[in-house]
Amino acid sequence: MTRDGHIMAAFDRDLEGLLALLVRMGGLVETALTDSVAALEAQDAPRAEQVIADDRAIDSLEEQINTEAARIIALRTPTAGDLRMVLAVMRTANSLERVGDYAKNVAKRTRVLAGTRRIEGTAGTIRRMTAVVTAMISDALTALTRRDAALARKVRQSDIDVDQIYNTLFRALVTHMLEDPANISAAMHLHFIAKNIERAGDHATGIAEQAIYLATGQMPSDDRPKDSGLDDDGA
């Protein structure tokens, strides 16, 4: 094997390890989202506390990914195409860290809501929205690692489903607040929880767009698909 061949093989091994860390981080983030919403639905404060505590592992993995990525760039001097992949991994790790923060925020509000008056149907709706978002994250990471533009576009389109669920829930919460002022405090917490999940979907879409760029060499030129039921401020 030539020296260049050795360098390429070493880079491939390093990149494989970097992607393995990213996939592991994605799994932790998906679990955090799922567990935070399961805690909400069951009003399970200890489970919410565990989600909050587990966020440290997500943060640690982001730091590890960034450190390893910097080492690869400095040591392997990757080509332009390989450098794009390393930078995409770093951006994706940042997006996953933000989603982990959203899961932690959900858990914190769940801790406040535990034992309070329930608003029927809302937790189940949030669970359905979370299921869509976690599937988007999983598919976006697969699209990134495989440079699969078709799968990435599917993820991007799925963000409409998240928006539709969020908009429907927002209207339901407003109705509950108008019908009974005693619902206002819980409804506000639930709205912020739903908004965190909706923003997690935006980050999954961003990861998918990174995958499209890696696969095609171009970022999507069209605007992100959005449900137009509400404006960006949720009003």
C-alpha positions in Angstrom: 0.0 0.0 0.0 1.4 3.4 -0.9 1.8 6.2 1.6 -1.3 7.9 0.2 -3.1 4.6 0.5 -2.2 4.4 4.2 -3.4 7.9 4.7 -6.7 7.1 3.0 -7.2 3.9 5.0 -6.4 5.7 8.3 -8.9 8.5 7.4 -11.6 5.9 6.6 -11.0 4.3 10.0 -11.2 7.6 11.8 -14.3 8.6 9.9 -16.0 5.3 10.7 -15.2 5.9 14.4 -16.5 9.4 14.2 -19.8 8.3 12.6 -20.2 5.6 15.2 -20.0 8.2 17.9 -22.6 10.3 16.1 -25.0 7.4 15.7 -24.6 6.6 19.4 -25.3 10.2 20.3 -28.4 10.1 18.1 -29.6 7.0 19.9 -29.3 8.8 23.3 -31.1 11.8 22.0 -34.0 9.7 20.6 -34.3 7.9 24.0 -34.2 11.3 25.8 -37.1 12.6 23.8 -39.1 9.4 24.1 -38.5 9.1 27.9 -39.3 12.8 28.6 -42.7 12.5 26.9 -43.4 9.1 28.5 -42.7 10.8 31.8 -45.1 13.6 30.9 -47.9 11.2 29.9 -47.5 9.1 33.1 -46.7 12.2 35.3 -43.6 10.3 36.4 -41.3 12.9 38.1 -38.5 10.4 38.8 -38.3 9.4 35.1 -38.2 13.1 34.2 -35.3 13.6 36.6 -33.4 10.8 35.0 -33.8 12.4 31.6 -32.4 15.6 33.0 -29.4 13.7 34.6 -28.7 11.7 31.4 -28.3 14.9 29.3 -24.7 15.0 30.6 -23.9 12.0 28.5 -25.2 13.7 25.4 -23.1 16.8 26.1 -20.1 14.7 26.7 -20.5 12.9 23.3 -20.7 16.2 21.5 -17.4 17.3 23.1 -15.9 14.0 22.1 -17.1 14.3 18.5 -15.7 17.8 18.2 -12.4 16.8 19.7 -12.0 13.8 17.4 -13.2 15.8 14.3 -10.5 18.5 15.0 -7.9 15.8 15.4 -8.8 14.2 12.1 -8.7 17.6 10.3 -5.3 18.4 11.8 -3.7 15.0 11.3 -5.2 13.6 8.1 -5.6 16.8 6.0 -8.8 15.5 4.3 -9.8 16.3 0.8 -12.6 18.8 0.1 -15.2 16.1 -0.1 -14.0 14.3 3.1 -13.7 17.6 4.9 -17.4 18.3 4.1 -18.3 15.0 5.8 -16.3 15.8 8.9 -17.8 19.3 9.2 -21.3 17.9 8.6 -20.8 15.5 11.5 -19.8 18.4 13.7 -22.8 20.4 12.7 -25.1 17.4 13.2 -23.6 16.8 16.7 -24.5 20.4 17.5 -28.0 19.8 16.3 -28.4 16.7 18.4 -27.1 18.5 21.4 -29.8 21.1 21.0 -32.4 18.3 20.7 -31.1 16.8 23.9 -31.6 20.2 25.5 -35.2 20.3 24.3 -35.8 16.8 25.8 -34.3 18.1 29.1 -36.6 21.2 28.9 -39.6 18.8 28.4 -38.5 16.8 31.4 -38.2 20.0 33.5 -41.7 21.1 32.7 -42.9 17.5 33.3 -41.5 17.7 36.8 -43.6 20.9 37.4 -46.7 19.3 35.9 -46.5 16.0 37.8 -49.5 15.7 40.1 -51.3 18.7 38.6 -54.7 18.7 36.8 -54.5 16.9 33.5 -55.8 18.2 30.2 -57.2 15.2 28.5 -55.8 14.1 25.2 -52.8 16.5 25.1 -50.1 14.2 26.3 -51.1 11.6 23.8 -50.9 14.1 21.0 -47.5 15.2 22.1 -46.4 11.5 22.2 -47.5 11.1 18.5 -45.6 14.2 17.5 -42.5 13.0 19.3 -42.8 9.6 17.5 -42.6 11.5 14.2 -39.7 13.6 15.3 -37.6 10.6 16.6 -38.2 8.7 13.4 -37.0 11.8 11.5 -33.9 12.0 13.6 -33.1 8.3 13.0 -33.8 8.6 9.2 -31.8 11.8 8.9 -28.7 10.2 10.6 -29.1 7.2 8.3 -29.3 9.5 5.3 -26.2 11.4 6.4 -24.1 8.3 7.0 -25.2 6.7 3.7 -25.3 10.0 1.7 -28.9 9.1 0.8 -30.5 12.2 -0.7 -33.9 10.4 -1.3 -34.2 9.4 2.3 -33.1 12.9 3.4 -35.8 14.5 1.3 -38.4 12.2 2.9 -37.3 13.5 6.3 -37.5 17.0 5.1 -41.1 16.5 3.9 -42.1 14.9 7.3 -41.6 18.2 9.0 -45.0 19.2 7.6 -46.6 16.4 9.8 -44.9 17.8 12.9 -46.2 21.2 12.1 -49.7 20.0 11.6 -49.8 18.1 14.9 -48.3 21.1 16.7 -50.8 23.6 15.2 -53.8 21.3 16.0 -52.5 20.9 19.6 -52.0 24.7 19.9 -55.6 25.4 19.0 -56.8 22.7 21.4 -54.8 24.3 24.2 -56.2 27.7 23.5 -59.7 26.2 23.6 -59.1 24.6 27.0 -57.8 27.9 28.4 -60.8 29.8 27.1 -63.3 27.3 28.5 -61.7 27.1 31.9 -59.1 29.5 33.3 -58.0 26.8 35.7 -56.3 25.1 32.7 -54.1 28.1 31.8 -51.0 27.2 33.8 -50.9 23.6 32.7 -51.8 24.5 29.1 -48.9 27.0 28.9 -46.5 24.4 30.1 -47.8 21.9 27.5 -47.5 24.5 24.8 -43.9 25.1 25.6 -43.3 21.3 25.7 -44.9 21.0 22.2 -42.9 23.9 20.9 -39.7 22.2 22.1 -40.7 19.0 20.2 -41.5 21.0 17.1 -38.1 22.7 17.2 -36.5 19.2 17.6 -38.2 18.4 14.3 -36.6 21.5 12.7 -33.1 20.2 13.8 -33.9 16.8 12.3 -34.7 18.7 9.0 -31.4 20.5 9.3 -29.5 17.2 9.5 -31.4 15.9 6.5 -30.4 19.0 4.6 -26.7 18.3 5.5 -27.2 14.8 4.1 -28.6 16.3 0.8 -25.6 18.5 0.5 -23.2 15.6 1.0 -25.0 13.5 -1.5 -25.5 16.2 -4.2 -23.1 18.9 -3.5 -25.9 21.5 -3.1 -28.2 22.5 -0.3 -31.9 22.4 -1.1 -32.8 25.5 -3.1 -36.5 25.5 -2.1 -38.0 26.7 1.2 -38.5 24.1 3.9 -41.9 22.5 3.7 -44.2 24.0 6.3 -47.8 23.7 7.4 -49.2 27.2 7.1 -51.8 26.9 9.9 -49.9 29.2 12.2 -47.1 31.7 11.8 -43.6 31.2 13.1 -44.5 32.6 16.5 -47.3 30.0 17.0 -50.1 32.6 16.7 
